[in-house]
Amino acid sequence: MNKTKIALIFGGTSSEREVSIAGGNAVMEAIDKSVYDITCYDPKYDLEKIIHDSKNIDAAFVLLHGENGEDGRIQGFLDLLKIPYQGSGVLASALAMNKAKCKEIYKANNIAAAEDLVFSCFSNEIEEKIIQKLGFPVVIKPAVGGSSIALSIAETREDLKTAAENALKESETVLAEQYIKGTELTCAVIGNENPEALPVIEIRPKPGHRFFDYEAKYTAGQTDEICPAEIDDETKERVQKISIKAHKIIGCKGYSRTDLILKDNKLYVLETNTIPGMTKNSLFPLAARTAGISFTELIDKLIRLSLEK
């Protein structure tokens, strides 16, 4: 039997490069090598090589995060080369990556999200608008980006200024967002035309982490990830329905993961990820494992969905 030739694409040039490399290595280790012939490519160095090899690539498995990887650019590049890939296309990738635009879509489709204010430069006027509209504490984060990089919770004017300056280094636009203290949840969705939700995960960062920050996400032992989440069945069903709805309205394909906050029995969507992490500590493989899908089986399923698409 001829093996399916897979281009495993990871690394890249964004601030999430190290996370991408960890995910790529994990997939390389777990993928069924009796079925797939794997060639690794790092877009930081190998774009021309992908073009050169394109006629011999059956599908790509993209594990890039952040700019040039999760924002639709690599997807457009692969579309031009007629290489199928797991996950969402150009439009859904670009929309989900831009948290400000994505929130407009949520709200237009009756999906609750925290109040916010978007800005592209920080000034005294912007500072006053944020304080008047959102108060303290307030969440400051890049409108485009992931892995909680440059995300802060500001308690004072001084915090706010520092947080805004840090976020503007990562993104041309920044989101100031109402701080909602509640139960952090995430729900993985898998499928193309008829997507299904996997078991809901509850995220409990350990003391010292006020929220699910970069260190809490990627350092073993810094977060309790409970799957299935310790919430009632009715809430679980609502989380899964909202996550499937978000997946569909953004136009996701293959898979996605939507993060939410539960407060006073109300669910607020934070964001939808079109290339969920695939490291050993990542949430999507945990949800799949809880549903009885091994990491190797998950990779195989995503590749098959890419070829189906």
Beta strands, then each sheet from edge to edge (+ up, - down):
strand 1: 4-10
strand 2: 36-41
strand 3: 59-63
strand 4: 116-119
strand 5: 138-142
strand 6: 152-154
strand 7: 174-178
strand 8: 183-190
strand 9: 196-197
strand 10: 201-205
strand 11: 223-226
strand 12: 255-263
strand 13: 266-273
sheet 1: 2+ 1+ 3+
sheet 2: 4+ 7- 5+ 6-
sheet 3: 9+ 8- 10+ 11-
sheet 4: 9+ 8- 12+ 13-
end
